[in-house]
Amino acid sequence: MFGTYFYHKRVRSAVSVFGSLFNNLYVLRKNSAGETISQVKVPLSYAPKRNFIARLESMNSGEQAERRVAIKLPRMSFEITSITYDETRQLNKMNNIKPSQAVNHPKWKMGKKISIDSATLMNKIFEVIEANKLFAIDLRKIEILIHPQSLVHAIVKLKNGLNIFLYFETDMSIPIGNEIFENKFEFKKIKNIKNKFKKNEYSNNLNFFKVNKIKFPAIKLKPILNKYHSLPIILNAANEIFVDQFLKKNMSFCSIIDYLFYLLKDPKMRKYAIKKPSNLKTILSIDKWTRNKAIKIINKNK
């Protein structure tokens, strides 16, 4: 796995402890009556195979009996063929994340609610809902990626093989200004941010990663967003309650998504989710049920 041999004290200790479980293994030879007539201990060693062979070759004539036994008896051995990082071992630390830490986005300066949504990835789930509902884009054509630099905000893959990257600096004045003034918007004319990003116009390192489902379990919501007509209403209402209660320190960070999935398993959820949001009264009734249920879940798990 690592391409070379290495030594690590803790790994060696763990291997030695595991190997010690087999220290007292014996090969018994019995007669037809079931009586033991000979007993030979299985030779175990934790050194590389070449060391064992070298030791056998160095035996003197007085050790021939031991040598024959060592060669004929089955030797038990084991080795570490690979070591992988267990991501779940670090996830418990996320439960200790404080609201002040979660709202501290490394790239954007945003409000508390959207900052928490960004930390849980719920902001992307809501963006997928918007793209699907407002612009009729098939969910299967939308992919969520992790982009640490926060500079590329959309990638459009065209049928002709070209990809269009929407790149701009982490300042909301840019998308808001373009939305309001369209092609009349000139970024350089804005007084407070003129030439702010002149030296960092382009980044030399743009990275994109697939979403880790263990770190960001909210990504599991994407395939089911269109399962029920009003599921997006339920997700929005529940998420608002859970984020608000996290900010008020009434629940842990990881509980935001955990409780969300817990709510989706409620027997009455489907009753409200299948309703068509054809009028404001229906929407508000779904929203009210969801918020009440979310509060009950929090109180139950305190």
N, C-alpha and C positions, 0 to 999 in steps of 0.2 A: 504493500500500500504506500509506504513512504519512500520506496526506492533505495533504501539503505538500511543498515542495521543501526540500532540505537539502544541506549541503556536508560532506563527510568526506574528509580528506586521503588516508587509506589507500585508500578506495574510488576516489577520483579517480585515484590513482597506478595502481591495478590496471586501471582502464578505459583509461588512457593506454597502458600497456604492451601490453594486448590490441590496442588500435587501431594501435599501431606495427607490428604484424605485416603490415598492409596498406598501409604507406607507399609501397612501390615497385611499385605496380600501374600498368600501361600498357595503353592501347588501341592495338593495331597495325593499320594499314591496309595490305593487301598487294594486289599486282596479280595477274593470272592466272598469272604465272610463279612466284608465291610469294615475290616480293621485297617487302620492307618499303618502302613509299613514304612513310609518315608514322607518327609515334609521339607519342602524347599521354598525359601522366601523368594518372591519375584523381585529381581533386581531393578530398582528404580533409580534413575539419575535425572537431574534437571539441567545438565550441561548439554551443549550441542552434540549431535550424533558423532561427529568426527573426533570429539574428545574421548568418547566412550570406546571407539574403535582403537584409538591410539593407546588407551590404557590396557586394552586386551592384548595388543601386540607387544607391550612392554613387560608382560607377566613373565616370571621366570619358570623354570621347570617344576618347581614345587607348587606352583599355582595352577597347574594344568587342570585339576579337577574343578576348581572354581571357574576356570576359563570355559570348560566344556559346558558347565551348567549355565553360565551367563549367555553363551551362544545359543544353546538349545531351547532355553525357556523363553516364552514370549515376553517381550519387553513392552511395557506400557509407556507411552509418551504422549505429549500434547504440545501444541504450539499456538501462539496468537497469529492468526492469518490476516486480521485487519482490525482496526480500531476506528469506530465512528462516533461522532459527537451526538449525544442524546439531547436534543433540543428541549425536551419536556422537563429536564432536570432544572433548567433555568427559569421556567415559566412561573414557578411559585413566587419568584421575586417580583413579578409584575403585580401581584396582589397587594404589594406594599407601596405601589406607586401612589404618590399624593396628588391631589388636584393641581397644586402649584407646579408639579413636574409635568403632568400630562398636558397642561395648556401651553407649555413652553415649547412651541414648535421651532425646530432648528432653522427653518427657512422662511416661514410666513409669520406675519404679525396679524393675528385674527382674533375674533371674539372667542370666549370660553367654550361655547357650545360647539362651534365648528371645529375648534382645535381638538376637542375630545373626539368628535366624529372622525377627524383625520387620524387620530391615534388608534382608534378601533377599526378603521377602514370603512365605517358606515357612511362616510361622506361619498365614497366611490359607489357604494350600493345605491345611494339616492341619486347619484348622477346617472347610473345605468337606468334607473327607473325613469328619470326625466327623458333620456335619449329614446327610450322605448315608447313611452306614453305620448310625448310631445312631438317626436319626429318619426315615429313608427319604424324605428330601427330594430331589426330582429335581435333578440338577446344573444343568439348564437354568433352574431357578427361582432359582438362587443367583448373585448378582453380587458381585464384589469391587470396592470403591471406595477411593480414597485420601481420608482425612479428617484433615487436618493438626492440627485441634484435639483430636482423640482424646476427644471428649465423647459423640458418638453411636456406640453400639456395635452397633446393629442397626436396620434399617429393614424393617418388615413391610408389604408392600403387600396390602391386602385386596380382595376381589372387588367390594365395594360402593364402591370409589373412595377409601376412607380409607387413610392411611398412619400406622403406629404407629412412633414414634421411641423407642428405648431410650436414654435420656440419663442418664449419671452421671459424676461426677468421676473423675480418674485415680488411684483408690485401690482396690487389690484387696480391701480389707476389705469393700467394698460388695457385689460379686458373691459372694464367699466367705461372708460373713455371711448373705446372703439364701438361698444354697444350703443352708447348714447349719440355720438357724433359721426359714427360710421367712417367713411373715407375722408372726412374733414378733420379728423382727430390727428394732431401732431404732438407726439410725445415730448419732443425737445422744447416745446413752448410752455410746458408746465413748470412753473417757477421753482417749486420745492424739490423737484427730482431731476432737474436739468443736468445732464452729463453724469448722473449718479453712477451709471453702470458702464461708463465709457471704457474703463480699463478691463472690464470683464464682459465684453460684448458677447464672446463665445467661450464655451467651456471645452477644454481639451479632453475631458473625461465624462462621457455620458453613459451611464449604466442602467440597464433594465433587467429586472428579475421577476420571475413568476412568484405569485403570492404564496407564502408559506401558510398552509391551512391550519397548522398548529399555532403559530404566532398570531394569525389573523383569522379566527374561526368565522368571522362575519362573511367571508368570501363564500361560505357554503350556502348563503342565502340566494346567491345569484341564479342558480338553476331553477329555483322555485318561485321567482318573483311574479310570474304570470299564472301560477297555479290557481289562484282565486282572484276574483275581480277587485276586491277591496283589501287584499293583503298589504299593498303599499301604505294604506291608511293606518293599518294596525302597526306596521313596522315603525312608521314615523311617530305615532303617538307613544308607543311603548319606549322607543329610544329616547324621546324627549324627557320622559319621566325618569328613566334610569340615569341618564346623563345629569339631570338636575340633582338627583339624590346623591350621585357620586360627588358632585361639586360641593354638596352640603355635608359630605363625609358620612353619609348614612349607609354606604355600601362600598365594596372594593371595586377597583378598576376592572378586573376580569369578570366581575359579576354583571357588568353592563350587557355583554353578549350572552353570557350564561343564562341570565334571567330572560333575555329575549327569546332564546330557543325554548326555555321552560314555558313561557307564555304561549308559544306556538303549539305546544302539546296539550293545551287546555281543551277539554271536551267541547266547550262552548265556542271556541275560537272559530271553527268552521262555519258556525251559524251566522256569524257576522262577516266573515271573510267572503262568503259566496254572494253576499248582497251586491247588487250593481249600484255604484255610487252615482245614481242618476239625478239626485237632488241634494240640496244642502242639509235637509233634515236627516236623511239617511247617513250622510257622511258624519254629521255631528253625533249621531247615535252610536256609530261604530267607534268613533274617536273617544266618546265618553266611556263606553264599556272597557275599551283597551286601557285607558288611563286608570280607571278604578281597579282593574285586574292587576296592573303593574304595581300599584301601591300595596295591594294585598300580598303580592309575591314578596315584596321588600319586607313588609312587616312580619311575614311568616318566617323569613330567614334571618331575622335579626338575632 
